[in-house]
């Protein structure tokens, strides 16, 4: 069995060996730039870790691991255009560095390259992997559309928000574990359990990200209160809206939508309302619930607990936990 560090190295080496044509430079240079940008490699790790539950031949799953990472980075190129984000992982985003049109076309090429990587899998396994990948990719697009719809929607319920992040965040994790498990020879029932694991883990991860944006530590590399300043409908915001009386709801809505207020005052005012409504505590409860539900799915798998240990360790690390 491989350690998690060894799996991480396998992924980095595999991605580093990707060779793109020198010309046209403005098509391929942004792809290499994006893939070399680091990141957690969360999705390819989940491919290999889920594969390793059922097979020791993790090398076989590397093309699929590469495919989900390339696809993820493709979504980031296009997300940054839609969000007009100038920075990605501490560096200029592709559209900020090369322009909007280059980012669109390079992103398109990345999507095609992801499918090319899937075609490198053993021929008998390609159809199933493609079917899972296609479902995953469409769900991610659906989640992104819902997220954009929410920007124009006056009222978003907690249920609607959870559905959106299940598609936008969890679907890619669920697709990754399902493809890895399928390639490892897992049964349909075991794939279903792993999907549930990944969905719950993705929800916990996104809710924690929402919480840390307002209550985290700037040493994490992210300015505190960014979501508040943008007036984003996060779990904290939609939960607060659902719990508030009409007067408090209007106060919160006014603060979130006021672009002229001093940023520090806006963040402090919104957080004071969150605190009054006990929103941080509710978020922490949901994070804990979702994380425990994720781990509980691993308990039901018919494999030696030693095989699930690396996946548990990875999930805990993702959530910033020691176990």
N, C-alpha and C positions, 0 to 999 in steps of 0.2 A: 504493500500500500504506500501511496505517496503522502507526504506531509502537505499541509496547506501551502507552506512556503515553496515547496517543490512544484506544486500545481501552478502557483503564481508564476514561477520561473518558466514553466512550460508555455504558458500563455504569452508571456512577454517575448520569449524567443520566437514563438510561432508568428506573432504579429510583426516582430522586427524583421523576419525573413520575407515578408510580403514585398514583392518587387512590382513597382509601377513604372510604366513607360516614362521616359524623360520628356516626351512631347505628346500632346500639347501641355506645356508646363503648367498653365493656369487651370488645367483640369485635374492633374494628378498631384501637383505639389501641395495643394490644400488638404488632400486626403492623407498624405503621409504626415503632414503637420498635425492634423487632427488625431490620428492614431498614436502619434508619439507624445501626445499631450498628457499621458498618464491617466489618472482616474483610478477608481477602486477596482476596476476589472470585475465588478460584482457579478455581472451576468455570465461571462464565460466561466468564472469560478463555479457558479451554480450548475452550469452544464457538466463540468468535470466532476464536481462533488456528487451530483446525483447519479452520474454514470458509474462512479466508483463504488456506489452502494451495491451494484449488481455485477460489476466486471472489474478485473484488474487491468484491462487493456485500455487505459484512458487515452493513450495516443490516438486511438481510433476516433475519439470524439473531438479532437482538436479542430478540424474544419468547422464543425458546428459551433464550437466555442468562439472561433474567429468570426463566424457569420453573425452571431448575436451581438458581438462587440462592435463590429462594423455597422450593423443596423442601428445600434444604440447611438453611435457617433453620428450617423446620418441624421437621426432625429434631432440631435443637438445642433447641427448646422442649420437646419430649417427652423428649429425653435428659436435660435438666436436672432434669425431674421424677423420672425413674427413678434418677438419681444423687443426688438431693436437693442439687443444686449451687446455691448462693446467688449466685454471681458468674458472669457471662458477658462476656468482652471488657472486663473492668475495671468493669462496671456490674452492678447487681442483675439477676439473671435474671428472666424474665417471671413465673415462678411465685413467686419471692421478692417481687416488686414488687406483683403483682395477685392471687396465690393460685393454687393448683393447678388448680381447675376452669376458671378463666379461661384459663390456659396450655393446657390440653387443648383447649378449644373454639377458641381463637384458632389453635392449631396445625392443627386440622382445617380451619379456614377457609383457612389458608395453602396447604394441600395442594390444596384446590379451586381456589384462585386460580392455582396453578401450572398446573393443567390448562386453566384459562381462557386463560392466556397462550399455551399451546401451540396453542390453537384459532385464534389470530391469525396463525399461519403460513399461507403460500399453501395453499389447499385441497388441492391435489394432493400436498403433502408432509406433511400432518397425519397420515395413517394410519401411515406409516413412523416418524415422530418419536414418535408415541404408543406404538408397539410397543417401540421402544428405551427410551423413558422408563419404561414399565411394568416391563420386565425389570430395569432399573436400580433402580427403587424397591423391588421385591421383594427383590432381592439385598441392598440396604442393610438392610432389615428382618431378613433372614436373618442377616446379620453381627451385628446388634445382639443378636439372640436367642442366638447362639452366645457372644457376649461375656458376656451375663448367665448363660448356662449354666456358663461357666468359673468364675464366682464360687463355685459350689457343687461344682465338680468337683475331686477331690483331685489328679488327675494330668492335665496337658494337655501334649501333645507339641508339638514345634516345628512339625511338619507341620500339626497342627490349628490352631495359632496363626496360621501364615501363611495358611491357608485363611480363617480368620475375618477377618483384616485385609484380605485380597483382596476380601471381600464388603463389609465395613463401611466401608473407606476407599477402596480402588481402584475399586470398582464405579461409584461416582458420578463419578469422574474419567473412567473408560472410557466411561460413558454420555454424558458431556458431549462428549468428542472425537468420538464416533460420530455423535451428533446433528448437531454442527457440520459434520462432513465430509459426511454425507448431504445436508444442506441445500445444501452447496457443489457437489454433483454428483460426489462421489468414488465410485469403484467399490467393490464389496463387498470385494475383496481389500485395497484401500487402507484401508477402514474397519477391517478385521481387524488390519492392521498398526498402525493408530493406537490401537486398543483395547489391543494388547499393550504399546505405548509407555506408555499411561496406567496400565495395571495395574502395570507395573514401576516407574514413577515413584511411584505411590501406595504401593507396598511400601517403596521407599527412603525416602519421606517419613515414613511411620509408624514405620519402624525408627529413623530419625534422631530422631523425637520421643521414642521410648522411651529412646534413649541420652541425649538432652539432659535428660530429666527427672531422671536420676540424676547425670549428669556435665557438665551444661551450666553456664551462667552466669546468675545471678539477674537480671542486667541484661536478659535476654530477656523479663522480665516474668512469670516463672513460678518459684515457689519450688522449690528443688532437693529432690528426694527425695519428692515427693508420691505417686508411684506406690508407692514402698516403704512409706510410712506407711499407705497404703490396702491394702497386701498384694495389689496387682494382679498378675495374670499377664501380664506384658509379655514381649517377646522376651528381655530380659535374664534374667528370672526363669525362664522355661521352658527356656532354653538352659542356665542354671546347673543346673537340676534334672536335665536330661538328661546332663550331664557329671560330676556329682558322684557320689562313692561314697555308700553308704547313710548313714554317719555324718554326712557333710557335708550331704547332702540333708535329714536330720532337723534339723540345726542351722539350715539356711536356712529350712526350713518353720516352725520354732519362732519364729524372729525375725520372719518376715513376718506370722505370725498373732498375735503378741503385741501386744495393744492397750495394755498397761499400761507398757511399757518407755519410757524417756525417748526422745523423737523423735530427737534428735541421735545418741544411742547406737545406736538402731535403724538409722538411715541408714548410719552409719559401719560397723556390723557387717555389714550386707547387702552394702555396696559392697566391703568387705574380702574377702568370699566371692566376689563377682563377679570381683574382681581376681585372686584365687588361681586361679580357673577360666578366666582369660583371656577372659571374656565380652565386655568392651568391645572388644577387638581383633576378635573374631569378628563382633560387630555392625557394626563399621566395615567389615570385609570384605564383609559382606552388603549394606550400604548402597552401597558402591562398585560391586559386581557388578550390583545391580539398576538403579542409575543408568546404568551403561554399557550395559546391555541395553536400557534405554529409548531412549537416544540412537541405538543401533544400528538400531532400527526406523525412525527417521527417514531413515537413509541409504538405505533400500530403497524409499522413495517415489519415484514417477516424476514429480517436480516439480523446478523450478529450486531449487538449494540456497539461493538468496537468499530463497525463500519459507519454508523451514524455519528460517531463522535466528532470527526472532522467537520461535518456539516453543522452540527450543534456549535462547535467552536467558532466557525465562520459566522453563523447567525448572531452569536453573542458579540463577536467583535464588531459586526456591522452596527449593532445597537449600542456600542460603547460599554459593553458589560465584560466582566472578568470571567463569567462562566455561562 
